[in-house]
Amino acid sequence: MKRFLASLKKFTRSRTFMFITSVVIAFGLWLFVTSTQNSEISQVFSAIVVDTAIDDTIPESEGLMLTTNKKYSVNITVTGKRNDLMELSTRKSEIKAVADYSAINKEGVYAVPVNIEFPIRDVELSGARPKINVEFDKKLTQQIPVKVMTTGTLGDDFFISNEEITVSPLYINITGPAKTLNKILSAKCTIDISNRKETISTSANYTFVSVSDEEITDPVITVDNDKVDVKIPVYKYKVVPLSVNIVNSSGGNDANFAIVTVSPSEIKVAGDESKLANLNQITLDVIDMAELSETTLERNVTLDNDLVNVEKVQKATIKIESKNVVTKSFDVDRFEIINEPKGQKCAIETKSISVTVRGTNEFINKLTAGEITDVCDLKGEELIKGKNQVAVSFRYPKDYLVGTSGKYSVIVSAK
């Protein structure tokens, strides 16, 4: 026994024993490490970005769209061997999270499950799939009219014609959720015209507005044009008086005693400065006092095509008055032929004609029949041989404030 113990003691002190002992300890440590360090564990992976695209999904086929472009992310718990999870941590960006829309076929708010795919095997999601809250609405495409508005005040004596403002395109094609598009009335483009003195041509931004002029925005809507081209003609304007020409085809000086009032008496006219410089009045009409039957007339206000009626005055009222005017009849037997046609011999067969004359009391009282001449102007008349009825006018003493009332004619014989 003593020999055995001595041998054992000697062996335990030998190199062989030390080597065997080291191997056994190392093997034991290896077993411990492998059994504890690669055991199955769970680990949380945060902020995994979710793919929310709806391409080739049921909602897309049903004409739906997401009402937000929000970026979604989820936190997930993954179970697997320690070594696998360590590898997964280095490849976190390869974890795929895809929203599952398979149960959605109409508009509404949904808690959508998210499918998770891992880039390595032997790991799995712990627990139920994560969910994100999304809203779907009907997808619409509409044409929204563009409206141009102006702010500010032009320079003195300058004007813009709203009818001549142009914008391109006239409509914005917009696509987005129905709840947003149904609120939009127009695309409003606002241009500042402060102190401008020449035509404005610009590319401008616009905003969508409601019927109450409230701005409407939505990050998910798309448009075919981000800007519009606007042209606003700016004109210089001038105040121009309105007038009428007073004549008397039967003779007289009515323009010197008729009192004419035009309302409005003037209008603002815009256009090219060189043309405005030569525009000193606008003649509404030529009024023949010989045939005047009404003292209040209405006439249209018309301008050349390249001029603008700033205040859009379409009509003017003309009142013709005569103060202290009286009428009197005279038997006129003084006749005169002028512009007798060549090759013809003409004579007035009418012996006398009764003519009604109006004028101021002063001149009517001193006018005599002997001062009135019946003038027969044959210029342009196509006379036949024999008797012809020809219109005549009457000549009065110069500066007499009188005029003929009515139309008259005489019988002219031609040879």
C-alpha positions as CSV (number, residue, x, y, z in Angstrom):
1,M,0.0,0.0,0.0
2,K,2.8,2.3,0.9
3,R,4.4,1.5,-2.4
4,F,1.2,2.4,-4.3
5,L,0.8,5.7,-2.5
6,A,4.5,6.5,-3.1
7,S,4.0,5.7,-6.8
8,L,0.8,7.8,-6.9
9,K,2.6,10.7,-5.3
10,K,5.4,10.5,-7.7
11,F,2.9,10.4,-10.7
12,T,1.0,13.4,-9.5
13,R,4.2,15.3,-9.6
14,S,5.2,14.2,-13.1
15,R,4.9,16.1,-16.3
16,T,2.5,13.6,-17.7
17,F,0.0,14.2,-14.9
18,M,0.3,17.9,-15.3
19,F,-0.4,17.5,-19.0
20,I,-3.4,15.3,-18.5
21,T,-4.8,17.6,-15.8
22,S,-4.4,20.6,-18.1
23,V,-6.2,18.9,-20.9
24,V,-9.1,17.8,-18.6
25,I,-9.4,21.4,-17.2
26,A,-9.3,22.9,-20.7
27,F,-12.0,20.5,-22.0
28,G,-14.2,21.3,-19.0
29,L,-13.8,25.0,-19.6
30,W,-14.7,24.5,-23.3
31,L,-17.8,22.6,-22.3
32,F,-18.8,25.4,-19.9
33,V,-18.2,28.1,-22.4
34,T,-20.0,26.4,-25.3
35,S,-22.9,25.5,-23.1
36,T,-23.4,29.0,-21.6
37,Q,-22.2,31.5,-24.3
38,N,-24.2,30.0,-27.2
39,S,-27.3,29.3,-25.3
40,E,-30.7,30.5,-26.7
41,I,-31.6,34.0,-25.7
42,S,-33.9,36.9,-26.7
43,Q,-32.9,40.3,-27.9
44,V,-34.8,43.5,-28.7
45,F,-34.1,45.2,-32.1
46,S,-35.3,48.8,-32.2
47,A,-36.4,51.2,-35.0
48,I,-36.8,48.7,-37.8
49,V,-38.0,50.7,-40.8
50,V,-41.3,49.4,-42.2
51,D,-41.9,49.3,-46.0
52,T,-45.4,50.8,-46.4
53,A,-45.5,50.8,-50.2
54,I,-48.9,49.7,-51.6
55,D,-47.7,48.7,-55.1
56,D,-49.4,45.6,-56.3
57,T,-51.5,45.2,-53.2
58,I,-55.3,44.8,-52.7
59,P,-55.7,48.5,-51.5
60,E,-54.1,49.7,-54.8
61,S,-56.4,47.5,-56.9
62,E,-59.4,49.0,-55.0
63,G,-58.4,52.6,-55.8
64,L,-57.1,53.4,-52.3
65,M,-54.1,55.3,-51.0
66,L,-52.4,56.0,-47.7
67,T,-53.4,59.4,-46.3
68,T,-49.9,60.1,-44.9
69,N,-46.3,59.7,-46.1
70,K,-45.1,59.2,-42.5
71,K,-42.1,56.9,-42.0
72,Y,-43.0,54.0,-39.8
73,S,-40.7,51.9,-37.6
74,V,-41.2,49.0,-35.1
75,N,-39.4,47.4,-32.3
76,I,-39.2,43.6,-32.3
77,T,-38.0,40.9,-30.0
78,V,-35.9,38.1,-31.7
79,T,-35.1,34.7,-30.2
80,G,-32.1,32.6,-31.2
81,K,-28.6,31.4,-30.3
82,R,-26.3,34.0,-28.8
83,N,-23.9,33.7,-31.7
84,D,-26.8,34.1,-34.3
85,L,-28.1,37.1,-32.6
86,M,-24.6,38.6,-32.5
87,E,-24.4,38.1,-36.3
88,L,-27.9,39.5,-36.7
89,S,-26.9,42.7,-34.8
90,T,-24.2,43.3,-37.4
91,R,-26.8,42.9,-40.2
92,K,-29.7,44.8,-38.6
93,S,-30.1,46.9,-41.7
94,E,-31.0,43.8,-43.7
95,I,-34.0,42.9,-41.5
96,K,-37.1,43.5,-43.7
97,A,-40.3,44.8,-42.2
98,V,-43.2,44.9,-44.7
99,A,-46.8,46.1,-44.0
100,D,-49.4,43.4,-44.6
101,Y,-52.4,45.0,-46.4
102,S,-54.0,41.7,-47.4
103,A,-57.2,42.4,-45.3
104,I,-57.8,45.9,-46.5
105,N,-60.3,46.7,-49.4
106,K,-61.9,50.0,-48.4
107,E,-61.1,53.3,-46.8
108,G,-60.7,53.5,-43.1
109,V,-58.2,53.4,-40.2
110,Y,-56.4,50.1,-39.6
111,A,-53.9,48.5,-37.3
112,V,-51.8,46.7,-39.9
113,P,-49.6,43.8,-39.0
114,V,-46.0,43.9,-40.2
115,N,-44.3,40.9,-41.7
116,I,-40.6,40.4,-40.6
117,E,-38.0,38.7,-42.6
118,F,-34.5,38.0,-41.2
119,P,-31.3,37.8,-43.3
120,I,-30.1,34.7,-41.4
121,R,-31.6,31.4,-40.4
122,D,-32.2,29.9,-36.9
123,V,-33.7,33.1,-35.4
124,E,-37.4,33.9,-35.1
125,L,-39.7,36.6,-34.0
126,S,-40.7,36.4,-30.4
127,G,-44.5,36.9,-29.9
128,A,-47.1,38.4,-32.3
129,R,-46.2,40.4,-35.3
130,P,-45.9,44.1,-34.6
131,K,-48.6,46.5,-35.9
132,I,-48.7,50.1,-37.3
133,N,-51.7,52.3,-37.5
134,V,-52.5,53.6,-41.0
135,E,-55.4,55.3,-42.8
136,F,-56.6,54.6,-46.3
137,D,-58.8,56.8,-48.5
138,K,-60.1,56.8,-52.0
139,K,-57.5,58.0,-54.5
140,L,-58.8,60.8,-56.7
141,T,-57.4,62.8,-59.7
142,Q,-58.9,66.2,-60.4
143,Q,-58.4,69.3,-62.5
144,I,-58.2,72.4,-60.2
145,P,-58.6,75.8,-61.9
146,V,-55.9,78.4,-61.4
147,K,-57.0,81.8,-60.1
148,V,-54.7,84.8,-60.2
149,M,-55.0,87.4,-57.4
150,T,-53.1,90.7,-57.1
151,T,-51.9,92.6,-54.0
152,G,-50.5,96.1,-53.7
153,T,-51.2,99.3,-55.7
154,L,-49.9,100.2,-59.1
155,G,-48.1,103.4,-59.8
156,D,-50.1,106.6,-60.4
157,D,-52.1,106.6,-63.6
158,F,-51.5,102.9,-64.3
159,F,-54.1,100.2,-64.7
160,I,-54.4,96.4,-65.2
161,S,-57.3,94.8,-67.0
162,N,-58.4,91.6,-65.1
163,E,-59.8,90.2,-68.4
164,E,-56.4,90.3,-70.0
165,I,-54.5,88.5,-67.2
166,T,-53.3,85.1,-68.6
167,V,-52.1,82.1,-66.8
168,S,-50.6,78.8,-68.0
169,P,-51.6,76.1,-67.4
170,L,-55.2,77.0,-66.7
171,Y,-55.7,73.9,-64.6
172,I,-53.5,71.9,-62.1
173,N,-53.9,68.1,-62.3
174,I,-53.8,66.9,-58.7
175,T,-53.9,63.4,-57.3
176,G,-54.5,62.7,-53.6
177,P,-57.0,61.4,-51.0
178,A,-60.6,62.2,-51.5
179,K,-61.0,63.9,-48.1
180,T,-58.4,66.5,-49.2
181,L,-59.3,67.0,-52.8
182,N,-63.0,67.5,-52.0
183,K,-62.1,70.6,-50.0
184,I,-60.1,72.3,-52.7
185,L,-61.8,75.0,-54.8
186,S,-58.9,76.5,-56.7
187,A,-55.2,77.0,-57.0
188,K,-54.6,80.6,-55.9
189,C,-51.6,82.4,-57.3
190,T,-50.9,85.8,-55.7
191,I,-48.9,88.5,-57.6
192,D,-47.6,91.7,-56.0
193,I,-48.2,94.6,-58.4
194,S,-47.0,97.4,-56.1
195,N,-45.7,100.4,-58.0
196,R,-45.4,98.4,-61.2
197,K,-45.4,100.4,-64.5
198,E,-44.9,97.8,-67.1
199,T,-46.4,94.4,-68.0
200,I,-45.6,91.6,-65.5
201,S,-44.5,88.2,-66.7
202,T,-43.4,85.8,-64.1
203,S,-43.3,82.1,-63.0
204,A,-45.1,81.9,-59.7
205,N,-46.0,79.5,-56.9
206,Y,-49.6,78.8,-56.0
207,T,-51.5,77.4,-53.0
208,F,-54.7,75.3,-52.9
209,V,-57.6,77.0,-51.2
210,S,-61.1,76.1,-50.1
211,V,-64.3,78.0,-50.8
212,S,-63.6,80.1,-47.6
213,D,-60.1,80.9,-48.9
214,E,-58.5,78.7,-46.3
215,E,-55.1,77.2,-47.5
216,I,-55.2,73.4,-47.9
217,T,-52.0,71.3,-47.7
218,D,-51.4,67.6,-47.7
219,P,-48.0,66.0,-48.1
220,V,-49.3,63.0,-50.0
221,I,-50.9,65.0,-52.9
222,T,-49.0,65.1,-56.2
223,V,-49.4,67.7,-59.0
224,D,-48.3,67.9,-62.6
225,N,-46.9,71.5,-62.3
226,D,-45.2,73.1,-59.3
227,K,-45.5,76.6,-60.8
228,V,-47.6,78.6,-63.2
229,D,-46.7,81.3,-65.8
230,V,-48.6,84.5,-65.3
231,K,-48.8,87.6,-67.5
232,I,-50.4,90.8,-66.3
233,P,-50.6,93.6,-68.8
234,V,-50.0,97.0,-67.1
235,Y,-51.3,100.0,-68.9
236,K,-51.0,103.8,-68.4
237,Y,-54.5,105.4,-68.3
238,K,-55.8,108.8,-69.2
239,V,-59.0,110.6,-68.3
240,V,-60.8,111.4,-71.6
241,P,-64.0,113.6,-71.9
242,L,-67.1,112.2,-73.7
243,S,-68.7,114.4,-76.2
244,V,-71.2,114.6,-79.1
245,N,-71.2,116.6,-82.3
246,I,-74.3,118.8,-82.9
247,V,-75.2,119.4,-86.5
248,N,-78.3,120.5,-88.4
249,S,-78.7,118.9,-91.8
250,S,-81.5,121.4,-92.6
251,G,-79.3,124.4,-91.7
252,G,-78.6,126.5,-88.7
253,N,-76.3,127.2,-85.8
254,D,-77.8,124.8,-83.2
255,A,-74.3,123.9,-81.9
256,N,-73.9,127.5,-80.6
257,F,-77.1,127.5,-78.5
258,A,-78.0,123.9,-77.6
259,I,-76.9,123.0,-74.1
260,V,-75.5,119.4,-74.2
261,T,-74.8,117.4,-71.0
262,V,-73.1,114.0,-71.2
263,S,-73.2,111.7,-68.2
264,P,-70.6,110.5,-67.3
265,S,-68.7,113.4,-68.7
266,E,-65.4,111.5,-68.9
267,I,-64.0,108.0,-68.6
268,K,-60.6,106.5,-67.9
269,V,-58.9,104.9,-71.0
270,A,-55.8,102.7,-70.8
271,G,-53.5,101.8,-73.6
272,D,-50.3,102.5,-75.4
273,E,-48.9,105.9,-74.3
274,S,-48.3,107.1,-77.8
275,K,-52.0,106.4,-78.7
276,L,-53.2,108.0,-75.5
277,A,-51.3,111.2,-76.3
278,N,-53.4,111.8,-79.4
279,L,-56.7,110.9,-77.7
280,N,-58.3,114.1,-76.5
281,Q,-62.0,113.2,-76.5
282,I,-64.4,110.4,-77.4
283,T,-67.2,111.4,-79.7
284,L,-70.3,109.3,-78.9
285,D,-72.4,110.3,-81.9
286,V,-73.4,113.0,-84.4
287,I,-76.8,114.4,-83.4
288,D,-78.9,116.0,-86.2
289,M,-81.0,118.7,-84.5
290,A,-83.2,118.8,-87.6
291,E,-84.6,115.4,-86.7
292,L,-84.3,115.5,-83.0
293,S,-87.5,114.2,-81.3
294,E,-86.1,113.4,-77.8
295,T,-84.1,115.5,-75.5
296,T,-82.6,112.5,-73.6
297,L,-80.6,110.0,-75.5
298,E,-78.4,107.0,-74.6
299,R,-75.4,106.0,-76.6
300,N,-72.8,103.2,-76.3
301,V,-69.3,104.0,-75.3
302,T,-67.0,102.3,-77.8
303,L,-63.2,102.3,-78.1
304,D,-60.6,101.0,-80.5
305,N,-59.6,97.4,-79.9
306,D,-56.2,98.3,-78.5
307,L,-57.7,100.6,-75.9
308,V,-59.2,99.6,-72.5
309,N,-62.2,101.0,-70.8
310,V,-60.8,101.0,-67.3
311,E,-64.1,101.4,-65.4
312,K,-66.1,99.4,-68.0
313,V,-68.5,102.3,-68.7
314,Q,-70.7,100.8,-71.4
315,K,-73.3,103.6,-72.0
316,A,-73.6,107.3,-71.6
317,T,-76.7,109.5,-71.2
318,I,-77.0,112.7,-73.4
319,K,-79.3,115.5,-72.4
320,I,-80.0,118.3,-74.9
321,E,-81.5,121.5,-73.6
322,S,-82.2,124.9,-75.0
323,K,-82.8,127.9,-72.7
324,N,-85.0,130.7,-73.9
325,V,-85.6,128.9,-77.2
326,V,-88.8,129.6,-79.2
327,T,-90.0,128.5,-82.6
328,K,-91.6,130.5,-85.5
329,S,-92.7,129.7,-89.0
330,F,-91.5,131.6,-92.0
331,D,-92.6,131.5,-95.7
332,V,-89.4,131.4,-97.6
333,D,-89.3,132.3,-101.3
334,R,-85.6,132.9,-101.8
335,F,-84.0,129.8,-103.5
336,E,-80.5,129.0,-104.6
337,I,-79.1,126.1,-106.5
338,I,-75.5,125.0,-105.9
339,N,-73.4,122.2,-107.5
340,E,-75.6,122.0,-110.6
341,P,-74.6,118.8,-112.6
342,K,-72.7,119.5,-115.7
343,G,-74.7,119.2,-118.9
344,Q,-78.0,119.8,-117.1
345,K,-80.1,122.9,-116.7
346,C,-82.0,122.9,-113.4
347,A,-84.7,125.1,-112.0
348,I,-86.6,125.1,-108.7
349,E,-90.4,124.8,-109.4
350,T,-91.4,125.3,-105.8
351,K,-92.4,129.0,-105.4
352,S,-92.2,129.2,-101.6
353,I,-91.9,126.9,-98.6
354,S,-93.0,127.2,-95.0
355,V,-90.2,126.4,-92.6
356,T,-90.2,126.2,-88.8
357,V,-87.2,127.8,-87.2
358,R,-86.2,127.6,-83.5
359,G,-83.7,129.7,-81.7
360,T,-83.2,132.1,-78.9
361,N,-85.9,134.6,-78.3
362,E,-83.6,137.5,-79.3
363,F,-82.7,136.2,-82.7
364,I,-86.1,134.7,-83.6
365,N,-87.7,138.1,-83.0
366,K,-85.3,139.9,-85.3
367,L,-85.2,137.2,-88.0
368,T,-87.2,137.9,-91.2
369,A,-88.2,135.7,-94.1
370,G,-86.1,137.8,-96.4
371,E,-83.0,136.8,-94.5
372,I,-83.6,133.1,-95.0
373,T,-82.3,131.4,-98.2
374,D,-83.5,127.9,-99.3
375,V,-80.4,126.2,-100.6
376,C,-80.8,123.3,-103.0
377,D,-77.5,121.4,-103.2
378,L,-77.5,119.0,-106.2
379,K,-74.1,117.5,-105.5
380,G,-74.4,113.7,-105.9
381,E,-78.0,113.9,-107.0
382,E,-79.0,111.7,-109.9
383,L,-81.6,113.8,-111.6
384,I,-83.9,112.6,-114.3
385,K,-85.2,114.8,-117.0
386,G,-88.3,116.4,-115.7
387,K,-89.3,116.9,-112.1
388,N,-87.3,115.7,-109.1
389,Q,-87.9,116.0,-105.4
390,V,-84.7,117.2,-103.7
391,A,-83.9,117.8,-100.0
392,V,-83.0,121.3,-99.1
393,S,-81.4,123.2,-96.2
394,F,-81.7,126.8,-95.1
395,R,-79.1,129.5,-94.7
396,Y,-79.4,132.2,-92.0
397,P,-77.5,135.3,-91.2
398,K,-74.1,134.6,-89.7
399,D,-74.0,134.2,-86.0
400,Y,-77.8,134.1,-85.6
401,L,-78.5,131.6,-82.9
402,V,-81.2,129.8,-84.9
403,G,-81.7,126.4,-86.5
404,T,-84.2,124.6,-88.8
405,S,-86.7,122.2,-87.2
406,G,-87.6,119.4,-89.5
407,K,-86.7,118.1,-93.0
408,Y,-87.8,119.9,-96.2
409,S,-87.7,119.4,-100.0
410,V,-88.5,121.2,-103.2
411,I,-89.4,120.2,-106.8
412,V,-86.5,120.6,-109.2
413,S,-86.9,120.4,-112.9
414,A,-83.9,119.1,-114.9
415,K,-83.3,119.4,-118.7
